[in-house]
Amino acid sequence: SAEGRRREAMRSAREYIRQVMKPDVDSAAVLTVDDDPILVSGPSTDPLALDESVAGVPAGGGSALRDGLETVLRQVEGDRHEHLILYWTDGQDTQSATTNDELLATLARTPNATIFPLALMPTSELRSGERPIGSFLFDVAKRSGGEVFASSDPRWIDRVRGWIARRFTVVLRPAEGGGGGKLRVAVPGRRCETTILADPFA
């Protein structure tokens, strides 16, 4: 529904899929938000399939941005996994029934979600009274630990990649009486830091 900025959203989303996702390791779903959120493809660990699905996203007409984001947050609320939500949008919400306060209340119940809104900047001058991006996107980014970026800003890919590297940690708690055996950790294609900690609850 972002009119002329739709192609920029698709280009940027495909850039993430191609440059950041690791095949058979990272899982993602592609959704569109017009009047309602629609699952386009996934969840999938196949970047090629996800890339093709983004390339085939049809144009939409609605702008229920807060409604769509709240629906996604309610889907992941209480899940034990961490969720990264990349949200390409022009920020023009004209149809949502969800208020800013309701959206932030849902976000407060979803500490396992981090949101990075990627703003699709106007290709021409704004009309009188039109804002370049909805202020609610800055609120949800800040409260979830994410950031707002312009989709054309090349820094956003590295910031998201850094968030993934810091956020996802594997913790192993050896069985009692493990006898000090060796532990081998393999993280294909990624740097891995290990820290040996004493058990504070021993």
Residue pairs with C-beta under 8 A, 6 or more apart in sequence:
1 33
1 34
1 59
1 60
1 61
1 62
1 63
2 8
2 9
2 88
2 89
2 90
2 120
3 90
4 123
5 90
5 120
5 121
5 122
5 123
6 59
8 120
8 151
8 152
9 88
9 89
9 118
9 120
9 151
10 54
10 55
10 57
11 151
12 88
12 118
12 151
12 152
13 30
13 54
13 86
13 88
14 51
14 54
14 55
15 157
16 86
16 157
16 160
17 28
17 47
17 50
17 51
17 54
18 47
18 51
19 157
20 26
20 157
20 160
20 161
20 164
21 28
21 47
21 50
22 188
22 189
22 190
23 45
23 46
23 47
24 45
24 46
25 45
25 188
26 45
26 47
27 42
27 43
27 44
27 45
28 42
28 43
28 44
28 50
29 39
29 41
29 42
29 43
29 44
30 39
30 40
30 41
30 42
30 50
30 53
30 54
30 57
31 37
31 38
31 39
31 40
31 68
31 72
32 38
32 40
32 57
32 60
33 64
33 65
33 67
33 68
33 69
33 89
34 60
34 61
34 62
34 63
34 64
35 61
35 62
35 64
35 95
36 62
36 64
36 67
36 68
36 71
37 67
37 68
37 71
37 72
40 53
40 54
40 57
41 49
41 50
41 53
42 50
42 53
44 50
62 94
62 95
63 92
63 93
63 94
63 95
63 96
64 93
64 95
64 96
64 97
65 89
65 91
65 92
65 93
65 96
65 134
65 136
66 93
66 96
66 98
66 99
66 100
66 102
66 103
66 136
67 95
67 96
67 97
67 98
68 96
69 85
69 87
69 103
69 115
69 140
70 98
70 102
70 103
70 106
72 85
73 85
73 103
73 106
73 107
73 110
73 113
74 106
74 110
76 83
76 110
76 112
76 113
77 106
77 109
77 110
79 112
80 112
81 112
82 112
82 113
82 114
82 167
82 168
83 112
83 113
83 114
84 113
84 114
84 116
84 160
84 163
84 164
84 167
85 113
85 114
85 115
85 116
85 144
85 146
86 116
86 118
86 160
87 115
87 116
87 117
87 118
87 137
88 118
88 120
88 151
89 117
89 118
89 119
89 120
89 133
89 134
89 137
90 119
90 120
90 122
90 133
91 117
91 119
91 120
91 131
91 132
91 133
91 134
91 137
92 130
92 134
93 134
93 136
100 136
100 139
103 136
103 140
104 139
104 140
104 143
107 113
107 115
107 140
107 143
107 144
108 143
113 144
114 144
114 145
114 146
114 163
114 167
115 140
115 141
115 144
115 146
116 141
116 146
116 147
116 148
116 149
116 156
116 159
116 160
116 163
117 133
117 137
117 138
117 140
117 141
117 146
117 148
117 149
118 148
118 149
118 150
118 151
118 156
119 132
119 133
119 137
119 148
119 149
119 150
119 151
120 151
121 132
121 150
121 151
121 152
122 132
126 132
133 148
137 148
138 148
140 146
141 147
141 148
145 163
146 163
147 156
147 159
149 155
149 156
149 159
150 156
165 190
165 191
170 185
172 183
173 199
174 181
174 183
185 192
185 194
